[in-house]
Amino acid sequence: MGERVGFNSYAYNESTHTERVEDEILNVTYEDGKWSKPYFDCGGGNIWMMTYTVPFFGYHDGRYFFK
């Protein structure tokens, strides 16, 4: 899992220029997730589906962690 840095600007137009805020971006690798077994989605799409899930991260005391 790598870490990148991005920026977030909440407003930017002719009259408002919000300060750019640095964001930390965690990369989730393919190996971090898991494929489901095939299942039929009754009442939703009414098709056979597979899903891929990845863990959610938490943030506490200045550190990211897996939930």
N, C-alpha and C positions, 0 to 999 in steps of 0.2 A: 504494500500500500504506500503510495507516494503522497507527497504534499506539494500543492502549488499555491500560488498567491494570485488572487483576482481583485477586482475593484468593484465597488457598488456605488452608484450615484442615484439617489432617490428622485431628484428633480433636476432637469436641465432644459431650459428654454430661454427665450430672449430676456425674460425678466427675473428668472430665478436660477441660481447656480449653486447647488448644494455641494458641500465639500465631499471629495471622493474619500470613501472609507475602505480600507484594506480588508479583504475577506480571505480566510483560509479555506482552501478547497481540498478535501480529501478524495483521492482517487480510490475507487473500489475496483479490485481486479476481478476477472472472470472467476477465479478460484474462490473468491469470497462468497459467491452466491450458490444457489441450488435450484435445479430444475424439478418441477413437479412431475408426477406420473400423468399420462394423458387422462383427461376427464371430459365428459359431455356437459356443456353449460346449459342446463335446462332452464328455460324461462329468460335467460339473458340473451346470448347470441344464438342459442340453439345450435351450437356447433361444437366439434371436438376442439379442445384447447390444451395447451401446456403453458405453464407460467414459470418465470424465472424470478426468484426473489433474492434480494441482497439485504444485509443487516442494516439496521438503523443505528446511527451514532448518537451518543449522549455527550453532554459537555458539562464538566464539573471541575471546579478549582483550576481553571485554566487549561484543562486537558480534555481531549476527545477520547471516548471509549465506546466499545461495542455494547449495545443493549441486548 
